[in-house]
Amino acid sequence: MIDNLTADEVRRLLNLQPHATCGFVRVTFISEKRVAPGGLPPPFAEGRPVGSALYFMVTPDRPVRLHRIRNDQLYHYYIGDAGGKISRRR
């Protein structure tokens, strides 16, 4: 089943929404614990959650735009190809 999903089907299945810099996104977790204001340099000086998780998907029509990431991020690759069809790597 997963081999035949289109990018639009995955977007609907995961309820991904358009994002300004990275295709489509849905936040799945935001930590209740926070870094206190003043605990980090700008742009995070006002405080922030200690962690979060999200799904994101890029497509030929919604590529990643060049932007600066000012915090650590960990990426997991699940499925996909450059042609727009979702498929498993074999």
trRosetta pair geometry for C-beta under 8 A, 3 or more apart (Angstrom, degrees):
i j d omega theta_ij theta_ji phi_ij phi_ji
1 4 6.5 -76 -163 37 33 101
1 5 7.3 46 149 -43 68 97
2 5 5.9 -36 -155 0 43 117
2 79 6.4 -134 162 -90 115 166
2 86 6.9 -88 172 125 71 114
2 88 6.6 68 104 -45 115 101
3 86 7.6 -163 -150 106 21 74
3 87 5.2 39 -147 -129 70 75
3 88 6.0 -58 -89 6 87 92
5 9 4.4 -133 -161 87 87 128
5 10 5.3 96 144 -53 129 87
5 13 7.4 -37 -148 -9 141 145
5 85 8.0 136 85 -171 47 66
5 86 4.4 -22 82 58 92 130
6 9 4.7 101 51 4 75 101
6 10 7.2 -139 95 -2 42 85
6 84 7.2 1 -158 146 82 88
6 85 6.4 -59 -114 -120 59 60
6 86 6.6 147 -149 5 8 97
7 10 5.7 -54 -150 38 34 110
7 11 6.2 40 151 -24 66 106
7 57 6.8 164 -156 156 94 134
7 59 4.8 94 -179 -101 160 127
7 80 7.8 58 -94 -126 93 103
7 84 5.4 -79 -13 -169 126 71
7 85 7.5 -110 -30 -100 81 18
7 86 6.3 145 -73 -44 53 97
8 11 5.5 -51 -146 34 33 116
8 12 6.4 29 156 -14 65 104
9 12 5.9 -55 -148 39 31 107
9 13 6.1 34 153 -22 65 110
9 86 7.5 -114 66 16 102 133
10 13 5.5 -54 -141 38 31 115
10 14 6.1 6 166 3 67 111
10 16 7.5 17 124 4 77 132
10 57 6.4 143 114 -101 123 164
10 79 7.9 -158 -103 77 147 117
10 86 5.4 116 -42 -59 135 154
11 14 6.7 -71 -143 50 20 92
11 16 4.5 -91 -145 53 69 111
11 24 5.4 -31 -124 148 106 173
11 57 6.4 -128 -84 63 81 146
12 15 7.3 21 -170 -76 31 44
14 26 5.9 -164 146 21 93 142
14 55 5.3 -96 173 107 140 163
14 57 7.6 126 60 -21 144 128
15 26 5.5 87 94 -97 81 150
16 23 7.9 -12 163 128 134 93
16 24 3.6 70 145 147 121 116
16 25 6.2 113 -156 35 87 11
16 26 5.1 -107 -102 -25 54 102
16 55 6.2 -100 -90 103 104 112
16 56 7.4 123 -139 -127 123 39
16 57 5.7 -15 -144 24 172 113
17 24 6.3 156 70 -157 20 80
17 25 6.2 -43 62 65 74 65
17 26 6.4 105 8 -79 84 76
18 23 7.7 -109 -136 156 55 34
18 24 5.9 -47 -90 -102 38 71
18 25 8.0 13 143 21 12 80
18 62 6.8 -128 -128 -128 86 141
19 22 5.2 -14 91 57 131 70
19 23 6.4 22 45 72 100 38
19 24 6.4 146 2 -125 92 17
19 25 4.1 48 -46 2 137 120
19 56 7.0 -45 19 -130 149 111
20 65 7.4 -60 142 32 63 139
21 64 6.8 25 155 -159 69 67
21 65 4.8 -103 -141 54 63 102
21 67 4.4 -15 -148 -12 140 153
22 25 6.3 71 83 -60 101 114
22 56 5.2 1 129 -176 120 144
22 58 6.4 -79 -177 -74 66 100
22 64 5.0 7 -119 -116 70 84
22 65 7.4 -109 -62 26 47 73
22 67 7.9 -93 -48 34 89 133
23 56 6.0 118 67 174 108 91
23 57 5.3 -122 130 96 139 49
23 58 3.7 -143 -52 -98 142 54
23 59 6.1 122 -138 9 117 70
23 62 4.1 105 -130 124 65 107
23 63 6.9 -18 -70 -138 92 7
23 64 6.5 -42 -23 -68 94 62
24 56 6.5 162 84 -154 50 60
24 57 4.8 -11 58 58 102 91
24 58 7.8 180 19 -80 72 32
24 59 7.6 31 -4 -6 109 106
24 62 6.1 64 -32 112 81 156
25 54 5.6 3 -166 168 96 132
25 55 6.9 158 -152 85 46 59
25 56 4.7 -11 -100 -102 77 91
26 54 6.2 170 85 -158 40 84
26 55 5.0 7 52 50 91 101
26 56 7.9 -179 22 -76 55 53
27 30 6.3 16 167 -46 129 100
27 52 6.3 -38 -150 179 107 119
27 53 7.4 118 -163 83 61 47
27 54 4.7 -47 -104 -97 49 102
28 53 5.0 -48 66 99 98 97
28 54 5.9 159 7 -108 81 37
28 55 6.3 73 -33 -16 120 86
29 51 7.6 -7 118 120 109 92
29 52 5.9 172 95 -155 69 52
29 53 4.1 32 43 35 108 101
29 54 7.9 -136 37 -57 66 52
30 49 5.1 -122 -176 -84 86 172
30 51 7.9 173 -151 99 39 52
30 52 4.7 -3 -106 -110 64 102
31 34 7.4 167 104 -67 99 52
31 49 4.5 145 57 -178 87 106
31 50 4.9 -61 87 54 157 81
31 51 4.5 78 -27 54 130 76
31 52 6.5 -111 -1 -67 80 58
32 49 7.7 4 -50 -130 6 104
33 49 7.0 94 79 -157 53 68
33 50 4.7 -15 99 9 102 125
33 51 7.9 30 64 20 100 86
34 47 5.4 40 162 173 117 112
34 48 6.5 -178 -153 97 86 21
34 49 5.6 -61 -102 -100 73 41
34 50 6.5 -156 -111 -28 18 79
35 39 4.4 -144 171 86 94 136
35 40 5.6 49 133 -24 145 114
35 44 7.1 29 81 154 136 120
35 47 5.6 -174 90 -145 68 66
35 48 5.6 6 44 53 104 69
35 49 7.7 47 7 118 79 7
35 50 5.9 121 -39 -83 83 73
36 39 4.6 103 61 -29 71 124
36 47 5.6 -54 -179 -104 19 115
37 45 6.7 42 -162 149 72 59
37 46 5.3 -24 -117 -160 99 36
37 47 4.2 -61 -63 -34 60 105
38 45 6.4 31 -87 -169 35 78
38 47 7.8 -4 14 -59 52 84
39 47 6.7 62 30 -102 106 72
40 44 4.0 -21 102 97 135 113
40 45 6.2 -134 84 -84 70 39
40 47 7.6 134 25 -100 105 31
40 48 7.0 -30 29 20 149 108
41 44 6.9 57 74 51 42 85
41 45 6.4 -23 -177 -71 23 90
42 45 4.8 -23 -75 -21 63 114
43 70 6.0 91 32 76 103 167
44 47 7.3 149 169 -15 77 0
44 48 5.0 -60 -152 -9 106 130
44 70 7.2 -171 -29 117 107 122
44 71 7.3 86 -57 -72 144 114
49 52 5.6 82 90 -51 136 98
57 62 7.9 59 106 86 75 122
57 80 7.5 171 -144 -85 95 145
58 62 6.1 -144 -148 102 57 78
58 63 5.5 51 -173 -135 117 40
58 64 5.3 -52 -99 -37 146 81
59 62 4.9 48 47 40 90 86
59 63 7.4 -104 75 -64 38 52
59 84 6.2 57 -156 -120 98 82
60 63 6.9 1 -146 -58 26 94
60 82 7.5 80 -68 -179 102 66
60 84 5.8 -54 5 -72 114 103
64 67 7.9 -113 173 19 87 98
69 73 5.8 -54 173 -7 149 130
77 80 7.7 -108 -168 36 90 106
79 86 5.1 56 125 -174 119 92
79 87 6.4 -177 -174 76 101 20
79 88 5.7 -54 -119 -86 102 52
79 89 7.7 -161 -125 -13 56 74
80 86 5.5 -40 -94 -123 59 67
80 87 7.2 97 -121 38 9 56
81 84 7.6 -44 82 23 79 27
81 85 6.1 -1 49 67 112 75
81 86 7.6 166 13 -119 79 21
81 87 5.5 2 -16 39 119 104
